[in-house]
Amino acid sequence: MKWLDEFADPVAARAVIDDITATVTRRWSIMEVCGGQTHSIIRHGLDQLLPVELIHGPGCPVCVTPVAMIDRAHALAATPNVTLCSFGDMLRVPGSNGDLFSVKAAGGDVRVMYSPLAAVRLAEEQPDRQVVWFGVGFETTAPATAMAAHMARTRGLTNFSLLVSHVLVPPAIEAVVPSGRINGFLAAGHVCTVMGTAEYEPIAARHRVPIVVTGFEPLDVLEGVRRCVRQLEAGRAEVENAYERAVKPEGNPAARSMLSDVFEVCDREWRGIGSIPASGWRLAPAYREFDAESRFALDEVDGLHTHEPERCRAGEVLQGLLAPDQCECFGGECTPRSPLGAPMVSSEGACAAYYQYRRVSVG
């Protein structure tokens, strides 16, 4: 199939790997920011074929959603006359008192939906119920959440609101650079289809790290690594677009306009990492009437019983300080059926990738 099979050609992949091997003079450390790239790397064994270290970064938005936000969603789902909607992965992420499916099992109205626009339609169909969309994701999924707020306001809906936990990629890169372990970055192509590439240029210049925008198929990732290695070997630190078939320097102007209209930038807590300045979005004043946190007084939930599992090392995994199979709980106490942390739950989580593709610890 065009655009898929041609980017998984083993002969072409071997040629790129051989070129990288012939180019490197040391074992560079390169972080892929996106969880989709992590799964591609582990599924195809690219990290075992390359002469560089690939470090998995905080590129899973479900994984970095803090426990406090999960607990707020719990409180909403348990509220009479409230229907809570979100993506399927989000419903399995453990909070302080279990996941959202446990609330559903106890009688809460919790629904899996593939789009916030479906939640808007549900609010129109059921005017006597409060419908809340739990919005998570990076810049890729945020435009749909913004459109949902815009539609709700246009249609005069008073029974629709948003629990917003959207986060931004560039501040996350800034947060992990100081570890000193990372020589270069592979940036997420789908994020850049929305936002473009300009936001990465100050980071590359300030920290002297190359940032290569790339896609998710094996040859996409390998080409991103090759370009990053060439920059490192030449002593360059620039933003380079290796995903030109999808990414334009300016991104998607219509989506960016919608985002700037509906949201404003704010500080955001990241699970296992802590607060990162200017790393998230919240509803702008013009849309604050759709803010579920204000409508349902969810600030009262914070600090009561919120806690991370003591043995979970997801924060270290998300910062690239620990590989999933280096965690003593991986594959034993922590599995997809009984996860301690979000990276074992999400379809983009590094722990889930290691487990699914049999990178299971021995002993």
For each residue, the residues with C-beta under 8 A, 3 or more apart:
1: 4 5
2: 5 6
3: 6 7 245
4: 1 7 8 217
5: 1 2 8 9
6: 2 3 9 219
7: 3 4 215 217 218 219 220
8: 4 5 13 44 217 218 219
9: 5 6 12 13 219
10: 13 14
11: 14 15
12: 9 15 16 219
13: 8 9 10 16 17 218 219 222
14: 10 11 17 18
15: 11 12 18 19
16: 12 13 19 20 219 222 223 226
17: 13 14 20 21 49 50 222
18: 14 15 21 22
19: 15 16 22 23 226
20: 16 17 23 24 50 51 52 222 225 226 229
21: 17 18 24 50 51
22: 18 19
23: 19 20 226 229 230 233
24: 20 21 27 28 51 52 229 233
25: 233
26:
27: 24 51 52 53
28: 24 52 53 183 184 228 229 232
29: 52 53 55 181 182 183 184
30: 52 53 54 55 182 183 184 185 186 225 228 229
31: 54 55 56 57 176 182 184 185 186 320
32: 37 38 41 54 55 56 57 59 185 186 221 224
33: 37 57 58 59 169 172 173 185 186 187 188
34: 37 38 57 59 186 187 188 189 190 191 216 348
35: 38 39 56 59 60 63 346 347 348 349 350 353
36: 39 40 59 188 190 216 348
37: 32 33 34 40 41 59 186 188 214 216 221
38: 32 34 35 41 42 56 59 60 348 350 353
39: 35 36 42 43 347 348 352 353 356
40: 36 37 43 44 46 216 217 218 220 221
41: 32 37 38 44 46 47 54 221
42: 38 39 45 47 350 353 354 357 359
43: 39 40 353 357
44: 8 40 41 218
45: 42 48 49
46: 40 41 49 50 54 218 221 222 225
47: 41 42 50 53 54
48: 45
49: 17 45 46
50: 17 20 21 46 47 54 222 225
51: 20 21 24 27
52: 20 24 27 28 29 30 225 229
53: 27 28 29 30 47
54: 30 31 32 41 46 47 50 225
55: 29 30 31 32 181 182 320
56: 31 32 35 38 59 317 320 323 324 350
57: 31 32 33 34 172 173 176 185 318 319 320
58: 33 63 64 172 175 176 270 273 318 319 320
59: 32 33 34 35 36 37 38 56 138 169 172 188 348
60: 35 38 63 64 318 342 343 346 348 349 350
61: 64 65 136 137 138 141 166 167 348
62: 65 87 89 90 93 136 342 345 346 348 349
63: 35 58 60 93 271 314 318 341 342 343 345 346 348 349 350
64: 58 60 61 167 172 270 271 272 273 318 342
65: 61 62 69 70 90 93 136 165 271 342
66: 69 70 165 269 270 271
67: 70 71 95 96 271 306 307 308
68: 71 72 269 301 302 303 306
69: 65 66 72 73 163 165 269
70: 65 66 67 73 74 93 94 95 96 99 100
71: 67 68 74 75 95 96 97 301 302 305 306
72: 68 69 75 76 163 293 298 301 302
73: 69 70 76 77 84 86 90 95 100 134 163
74: 70 71 77 78 95 96 97 98 100 103
75: 71 72 78 79 296 298 301
76: 72 73 79 82 84 132 134 163 292 296 298
77: 73 74 82 84 100 103 104 108 109 110
78: 74 75 103 106 108
79: 75 76 82 130 296
80:
81: 128 129 130
82: 76 77 79 109 129 130 131 132 296
83: 109 110 111 122 126 129 130 131 132
84: 73 76 77 100 108 109 110 111 132 134 163
85: 110 111 112 113 116 118 119 122 131 132 133 134
86: 73 90 91 100 112 113 133 134 135 136
87: 62 90 91 112 113 114 136
88: 91 92 112
89: 62 92 93 345 346 347 348
90: 62 65 73 86 87 93 100 134 136
91: 86 87 88 99 100 101 104 110 112
92: 88 89 99 100 101 339 345
93: 62 63 65 70 89 90 99 100 342 345 346
94: 70 98 99 309 339 340 341 342 345
95: 67 70 71 73 74 98 99 100
96: 67 70 71 74 305 306 307
97: 71 74 102 305
98: 74 94 95 102 103
99: 70 91 92 93 94 95 102 103 345
100: 70 73 74 77 84 86 90 91 92 93 95 103 104 108 110
101: 91 92 104 105 110
102: 97 98 99 105 106
103: 74 77 78 98 99 100 106 108 110
104: 77 91 100 101 107 108 109 110
105: 101 102
106: 78 102 103
107: 104
108: 77 78 84 100 103 104
109: 77 82 83 84 104 129
110: 77 83 84 85 91 100 101 103 104
111: 83 84 85 122
112: 85 86 87 88 91
113: 85 86 87 116 118 119 122 133
114: 87 118
115: 118 119 144
116: 85 113 119 120 133 135 144 145 147 148 162
117: 120 121 144 147 148 151
118: 85 113 114 115 121 122
119: 85 113 115 116 122 123 131 132 133 148 160
120: 116 117 123 124 131 133 148 151 152 155 157 160
121: 117 118 124 125
122: 83 85 111 113 118 119 125 126 131
123: 119 120 126 127 129 131 152 157 159 160
124: 120 121 127 155 157
125: 121 122
126: 83 122 123 129 131 159
127: 123 124 159
128: 81 159
129: 81 82 83 109 123 126 159
130: 79 81 82 83 159 160 161 295
131: 82 83 85 119 120 122 123 126 159 160 161
132: 76 82 83 84 85 119 160 161 162 163 292
133: 85 86 113 116 119 120 145 148 160 161 162 163
134: 73 76 84 85 86 90 163 165
135: 86 116 141 142 145 148 162 163 164 165 166
136: 61 62 65 86 87 90 141 165 166
137: 61 140 141 142 145 166 167
138: 59 61 141 142 166 167 168 169 188 191
139: 142 143 166 168 169 191 194 195 259
140: 137 143 188 190 191 193 194
141: 61 135 136 137 138 144 145 166
142: 135 137 138 139 145 146 166 194 259 263 281
143: 139 140 146 147 194 252 255 258 259
144: 115 116 117 141 147 148
145: 116 133 135 137 141 142 148 149 162 164 166 262
146: 142 143 149 150 258 259 261 262 263
147: 116 117 143 144 150 151 258
148: 116 117 119 120 133 135 144 145 151 152 160 162
149: 145 146 152 153 162 262 283 287 290
150: 146 147 153 154 258 261 262
151: 117 120 147 148 154 155
152: 120 123 148 149 155 157 160 290
153: 149 150 156 157 287 289 290
154: 150 151
155: 120 124 151 152
156: 153
157: 120 123 124 152 153 160
158:
159: 123 126 127 128 129 130 131
160: 119 120 123 130 131 132 133 148 152 157 290
161: 130 131 132 133 290 291 292 295 296
162: 116 132 133 135 145 148 149 283 290 291 292
163: 69 72 73 76 84 132 133 134 135 292 293 298
164: 135 145 263 281 282 283 291
165: 65 66 69 134 135 136 268 280
166: 61 135 136 137 138 139 141 142 145 263 280 281
167: 61 64 137 138 172 268 270 279 280 281
168: 138 139 171 172 265 268 278 279 280 281
169: 33 59 138 139 172 173 187 188 191
170: 173 174 199 200 203
171: 168 174 175 276 277 278 279
172: 33 57 58 59 64 167 168 169 175 176 270 276 279
173: 33 57 169 170 176 177 185 187 200 203 211
174: 170 171 177 203 207 276
175: 58 171 172 178 270 273 276 279 319
176: 31 57 58 172 173 179 182 319 320
177: 173 174 182 203 207 209
178: 175
179: 176 182 319 320 321
180:
181: 29 55 320 321
182: 29 30 31 55 176 177 179 185 209 320
183: 28 29 30 209 210 232
184: 28 29 30 31 209 210 211 212 228 229 231 232
185: 30 31 32 33 57 173 182 209 210 211 212 228
186: 30 31 32 33 34 37 211 212 213 214 221 224 225 228
187: 33 34 169 173 191 192 197 200 211 212 213 214 239
188: 33 34 36 37 59 138 140 169 191 192 213
189: 34 192 193 213 214 215 216 220 243 246 247
190: 34 36 140 193 194 216 246
191: 34 138 139 140 169 187 188 194 195
192: 187 188 189 195 196 197 213 241 243 247 251
193: 140 189 190 246 247 248 251 252
194: 139 140 142 143 190 191 251 252 255 256 259
195: 139 191 192 199 251 256
196: 192 199 247 248 249 250 251 256
197: 187 192 200 201 213 239 241 247 249 251
198: 201 249 250
199: 170 195 196 202 203
200: 170 173 187 197 203 204 211 213 239
201: 197 198 204 205 239
202: 199 205 206
203: 170 173 174 177 199 200 206 207 209 211
204: 200 201 207 208 209 210 211 237 238 239
205: 201 202 208 237
206: 202 203
207: 174 177 203 204 237
208: 204 205 237
209: 177 182 183 184 185 203 204 237
210: 183 184 185 204 227 228 231 232 236 237 238 239 240
211: 173 184 185 186 187 200 203 204 238 239 240
212: 184 185 186 187 224 225 227 228 231 239 240 241 242
213: 186 187 188 189 192 197 200 224 239 240 241 242 243 247
214: 37 186 187 189 220 221 223 224 242 243
215: 7 189 220 221 224 242 243 245 246
216: 34 36 37 40 189 190 220 221
217: 4 7 8 40 220 221
218: 7 8 13 40 44 46 221 222
219: 6 7 8 9 12 13 16 222 223
220: 7 40 189 214 215 216 217 223 224 242 243
221: 32 37 40 41 46 186 214 215 216 217 218 224 225
222: 13 16 17 20 46 50 218 219 225 226
223: 16 214 219 220 226 227 242
224: 32 186 212 213 214 215 220 221 227 228 242 243
225: 20 30 46 50 52 54 186 212 221 222 228 229
226: 16 19 20 23 222 223 229 230
227: 210 212 223 224 230 231 240 242
228: 28 30 184 185 186 210 212 224 225 231 232 240
229: 20 23 24 28 30 52 184 225 226 232 233
230: 23 226 227 233 234
231: 184 210 212 227 228 234 236 237 238 240
232: 28 183 184 210 228 229 235 236
233: 23 24 25 229 230
234: 230 231
235: 232
236: 210 231 232
237: 204 205 207 208 209 210 231
238: 204 210 211 231
239: 187 197 200 201 204 210 211 212 213
240: 210 211 212 213 227 228 231
241: 192 197 212 213 244 247 249
242: 212 213 214 215 220 223 224 227
243: 189 192 213 214 215 220 224 246 247
244: 241 247
245: 3 215
246: 189 190 193 215 243
247: 189 192 193 196 197 213 241 243 244 251
248: 193 196 251 252
249: 196 197 198 241
250: 196 198 253
251: 192 193 194 195 196 197 247 248 255 256
252: 143 193 194 248 255 256
253: 250 256 257
254: 257 258
255: 143 194 251 252 258 259
256: 194 195 196 251 252 253 259 260
257: 253 254 260 261
258: 143 146 147 150 254 255 261 262
259: 139 142 143 146 194 255 256 262 263 281
260: 256 257 263
261: 146 150 257 258 284 286
262: 145 146 149 150 258 259 283 284 287
263: 142 146 164 166 259 260 281 282 283 284
264: 281 282 283 284 285
265: 168 278 280 281
266: 278 280 281 282
267: 275 276 277 278 279 280
268: 165 167 168 275 276 279 280
269: 66 68 69 274 275
270: 58 64 66 167 172 175 273 274 275 276 279 318
271: 63 64 65 66 67 308 314 315 318 341 342
272: 64 308 312 314 315 316 317 318 319 341
273: 58 64 175 270 276 315 318 319
274: 269 270
275: 267 268 269 270
276: 171 172 174 175 267 268 270 273 279 280
277: 171 267
278: 168 171 265 266 267
279: 167 168 171 172 175 267 268 270 276
280: 165 166 167 168 265 266 267 268 276
281: 142 164 166 167 168 259 263 264 265 266
282: 164 263 264 266 291
283: 149 162 164 262 263 264 287 288 290 291
284: 261 262 263 264 287 288
285: 264 288
286: 261
287: 149 153 262 283 284 290 291
288: 283 284 285 291 294
289: 153
290: 149 152 153 160 161 162 283 287 295
291: 161 162 164 282 283 287 288 294 295
292: 76 132 161 162 163 295 296 298
293: 72 163 296 298 299
294: 288 291 297
295: 130 161 290 291 292
296: 75 76 79 82 161 292 293
297: 294 300
298: 72 75 76 163 292 293 301 302
299: 293 302
300: 297 304
301: 68 71 72 75 298 304 306
302: 68 71 72 298 299 306
303: 68 306
304: 300 301
305: 71 96 97
306: 67 68 71 96 301 302 303
307: 67 96
308: 67 271 272 312 315 341
309: 94 312 340 341
310:
311: 328 329 333 340
312: 272 308 309 315 329 334 340 341
313: 316 317 322 327 329 341
314: 63 271 272 317 318 340 341 342 343 351
315: 271 272 273 308 312 318 319
316: 272 313 319 321 322 327
317: 56 272 313 314 320 321 322 323 324 327 341 343 350 351
318: 57 58 60 63 64 270 271 272 273 314 315 343 350
319: 57 58 175 176 179 272 273 315 316
320: 31 55 56 57 58 176 179 181 182 317
321: 179 181 316 317
322: 313 316 317 326 327
323: 56 317 326 350 354
324: 56 317 327 330 343 350 351 353 354 355 359
325: 330 331 354 359 360 361
326: 322 323 330 361
327: 313 316 317 322 324 330 334 351
328: 311
329: 311 312 313 332 333 334 340
330: 324 325 326 327 334 351 354 355 360 361
331: 325 334 335 355 360 361
332: 329 335 361
333: 311 329 338 340
334: 312 327 329 330 331 338 339 340 341 344 351
335: 331 332 338 339 344 355
336: 339 344 345 352 355 356
337:
338: 333 334 335
339: 92 94 334 335 336 342 344 345 351
340: 94 309 311 312 314 329 333 334 344
341: 63 94 271 272 308 309 312 313 314 317 334 344 345 351
342: 60 62 63 64 65 93 94 271 314 339 345 346 349
343: 60 63 314 317 318 324 346 349 350 351 352
344: 334 335 336 339 340 341 349 351 352 355
345: 62 63 89 92 93 94 99 336 339 341 342 349 352
346: 35 60 62 63 89 93 342 343 349 352
347: 35 39 89 352
348: 34 35 36 38 39 59 60 61 62 63 89 352
349: 35 60 62 63 342 343 344 345 346 352 353
350: 35 38 42 56 60 63 317 318 323 324 343 353 354
351: 314 317 324 327 330 334 339 341 343 344 354 355
352: 39 336 343 344 345 346 347 348 349 355 356
353: 35 38 39 42 43 324 349 350 356 357 359
354: 42 323 324 325 330 350 351 357 359 360
355: 324 330 331 335 336 344 351 352 358 359 360
356: 39 336 352 353
357: 42 43 353 354
358: 355
359: 42 324 325 353 354 355
360: 325 330 331 354 355
361: 325 326 330 331 332
362:
363:
